[in-house]
């Protein structure tokens, strides 16, 4: 990520405001990333996949001096009030809302806001992440990174399987081509963080969930909360599943080996 290579790193602190700037989503890069997930960019009808703003928010922190190396998503909220076009000039701002210490590392809560050309907020990306020390090997005996939210999905057997996907190291490394977080492409960095192999980024996994929502509903607005329960390694196979009880989509997940890896509470889907 050459645009941020020379930015001096700082420790995040409560109340830190990101510098306002204007961006345009890189349509060609979005198409490249979706290709690594087997997703057709036309699914989003000329607008940005809201899951892209998970990574964009991480990158915005990096631009403001907050290193992503060794960072892992814990909880992610996405609220899209209106679609943001791929060619639209978007104004970005953000803030660190809280910073706490935990046995496993530093836990940071932040929000990043993306306003469209009409001045209205299009997407809010809310993030809670754990930052381990990327220079040290994680102590496998350490547990705890703050309060653990209750499960969204209690019974996988009650869900409908939409499809299955198998990750490859080549695609995971390709997806993370411009990332500054080595746990997504470097085996030793992943081991230092306590993982058997590189893991996919949170935003990478959420791509599969938003694709399914857009193929079914093509919504203009959504409000979802996403919880990262277990890592997905660069060679894992997982199922994309939905809780459609009562005729509406209530929740979704990526599941492997009969357990939830990433789960999404769907608060609302708006046409």
N, C-alpha and C positions, 0 to 999 in steps of 0.2 A: 504494500500500500504506500506507494512513493509519496503521495500527497501529505502523509503525516509522519514520514520517517524522521524528520528533524524537530518534531514537537517535543518539548521537554515534559517528561512525565511528572505528575503530581499525585499526591494521595487524595482521593475523593473526600469531600466533607459536606455535611448537611448545609444546604443553602447555596451550593455552587451552581451558578447559572451558566449555561452554554452560550457562547457567542452566536448571535443571530446571523444566519447566512441564507443564501438562495441556492437551490439545487434543482437539477432535472434528473429524473430517473433514466439511467442508461439502458435503453431498450435492447440494444445488442447484448449487453452483459446479462440482462434479465433472461433473454432467450437462451444464452449459454448455460446459465444456472439451471433453468427449467429442463434443458436437454439432459443434464446429469440426473434429473429426477424422472425422466420419461414423461414430462408434462408439455402439452401444447400451449404456447403462449396465447393463442387465439381464445383460449378458455376465458381469459379476463377482458376480452373485447376492447383492446387498446388502452386499458387502464392498468395500474400497478397492482400486482398481487399484494394484499395487505401484509402477508407474512414476510415480504421483503423488508418491511420497516422494523422487523426485529433486528436484523443485521445492520440496517441503516442506523438504528439507535445506538448500537454498540460502536459503530464507526464514528458516530457523532461524539461519543465519550472520548474515543481515541484522539479525535481532532482537538479536544479540549484538555488533553494531557492525561487521560485516564487509561492506563494500559489494559488491554483485554487479555494479555497472555496469562494463561492459567485460569481464566474465568469460565464459569459454568452457569448457564441459566437455571434458575430454580422455579420461578413463577413469572409468567408473562401475560399481560393483558393487552388486547388489541381492540380499539373502538374505531370503527370507520363510520364517520358521519355522512360522508359522500365520497364517491370514487375520485382518485387523483389520476389524471391522464399521464401517459408516458412522456408526452411532450410538454407537460405543464411546468411552469416555474413555481417551485414550492419553497416557502419560507420555513426554516427550521429553527426551533428554540427548544430548550430543555433545562432540567434542573435535577440536582441530587436531592432527594427528599429525606434520606436517612442513611446512616452508616453505623453498623454494629459489628462487634467482634464475636466470633464463635470458635469452638474448639478446632474446626476444620479450616478456618480462615476468615476473611473479611466479607461481610454481607452488606451489599449496597442496594438501595432502592432508588429508582429514578423514573422520571417521565420525560418523554420527548414528544414535541408537538409539530405537526406538519400542516401548514396552512396553504391553501390553494391560491390561485391568482385572484380570486374574488374576495380574498381576505378571510374566508371561513375556514375553520379548522377541519381538515379532511380526515386525519388519522392521529390518534393518540397511542403511543407505544409505552406501556408501563412495564417496568422490568425490576425483578429482584434477582440478584446474582451472587454467587459465591466466588471469591477470589482466593485461590491457593497460591503459595509461593512457588513460582515456576523454576526456581533454582534448586529446590530441595525435593527429595522423595517423600511422598505423603506417608504419614504414620498410619498403617492399616487399623490400628486400635482406636484411632480418633473417630468419634461419632458426634453428630450434632452440628446443625447450622441454623439454629433458631427454631421457632415453632413450625411444625410440619402441618400444612393444611390437610383437612379431611379428604379422603378419596372422593372423586367425582363419580367413578364407576365402581360399583360394589360387586357386580356379577358379570364377568365377561360372557358367560354362556347365554345371557339375555340379549346380547347385541347381534347385529347383522354384519357379516363380513362383506365388505365391498370389493376388496381385491388384496393382493399380496405383492410385496416388492422385496427384492434382494439387493442390498448394497454391495458395491465393490470398492476396494481400495482406490482404484483408478478414478471412479466417479467421485468418491469422497474427497480425494486430493484435488481433483479438478474443480469441484464445487468450492473448495477452500483456497483456491488459487491466490486470492488477494487478502486472505485473512492474516491478522497479526497474532492469532492464537494458535500456537504450535501443537496443542493437544488434538487438533483436527487433522494434522498431516504428519507429525513426527512421532515415531514409536517411542523413543526415549522420553520425550516431553510428556506423552500420555502416561507412561509408567511412573514418572515423577509425580504426576497428579493423582496416581492411585488407580489407573485403568490398565487393563491387559493389552489394549491396542488403542489407536486413535478413535475418537468418538465423533459423531456428526454434531454440528452445531444445532442449537434449539430451533433457529429459523429454518434450517435445512429440513428438519422433520415436520415442521408445521406446514411446509409447502404441500405435503400430501393431504393434509386435512383441508386446507383452503381450496385446493383443486377440487376435491370432492364436493364441497359446499357450492362452489361456483358452477360446477357441471350440473348440479341438481337445481339450484335456485337462481343463479346469476344475480345476486342481491346488489343493491346500492349501498346498504348499510349493514354492519354486523357489530355485535358486542360479545366478545369471548374472553374467557380466562383459561390459560394453559398452564399445566403443571408438568414438570419434568421429573418423573419418578425414578426412572432407571436409564442408564446410558444405552445408546444404540451404537454399536461398534461398526467399523467400516466394512465388515464382512457379514453383518447380521441380515437375517430375513425376518420381516415383520408383516403383520396383517393390518389393514386399515379398516376400522370397525365403527359402526354408528349405533347409538341408542335412539331408535325411532318410535318408542312407545307412545301410544296415543295419536299416531299419525303425524307427529312433528319431530324434528331433529332436536334432541335435548343435549346430547353429548357425543363425543367421538374420541377415538384413541388409536394409537399405534401400539400393537401388542406383539410380544415375542415370547415364546416358550410358555404360553398360557398366563403371562403377567403383563400388566400395563407398563409401558415405557413412557409414553407421552399421552396425556389426556387433556381434553378440551371441554370445558363447560360452555354451552351455547346459551348465552343470556337472551339474545334476540337476533333475528335475521329479518332485515327489512327490504322490501321490494322497491 
